[in-house]
């Protein structure tokens, strides 16, 4: 659980509760398998082949060297401050606004 708690740095109490509740209700084997899969997958080559519009919406983990925006030079980044990795739960209005602006720009 320590790894997940690290993603909750600037989380609201509601976000912290929701994430930890979901974690506790997830089968241990499923969590371990998903975590190994997460660390084994390198999205760079797959994303490099995608020529469409892109946007990374980043949070407190903005400076993480494994961030998508760090592995893909030139990808636009929208940073949401004072939010955890679960920024869509911490700041849903700001997250949705960033996503809506991105999606509206593609029309």
ZIHU-V829675 format. One record per residue. RES is the residue in one small letter. NEAR is the number of other C-alpha atoms within 12 Angstrom. Layout:
# ZIHU-V829675
res: [RES/RES]
near: [NEAR/NEAR]
This chain:
# ZIHU-V829675
res: [x/x/x/x/x/x/x/x/x/x/x/x/x/x/x/x/x/x/x/x/x/x/x/x/x/x/x/x/x/x/x/x/x/x/x/x/x/x/x/x/x/x/x/x/x/x/x/x/x/x/x/x/x/x/x/x/x/x/x/x/x/x/x/x/x/x/x/x/x/x/x/x/x/x/x/x/x/x/x/x/x/x/x/x/x/x/x/x/x/x/x/x/x/x/x/x/x/x/x/x/x/x/x/x/x/x/x]
near: [18/10/14/21/19/19/25/30/24/25/30/23/18/19/26/26/18/18/28/23/15/16/22/15/13/16/12/14/12/14/19/16/14/16/16/13/13/13/12/10/14/17/20/18/12/13/20/19/11/13/9/11/18/23/25/26/34/33/32/25/29/25/17/16/11/18/24/28/28/20/20/24/16/14/23/18/23/24/26/30/24/22/30/34/35/35/35/27/26/30/27/19/14/23/27/20/17/25/24/17/16/20/15/12/12/12/8]
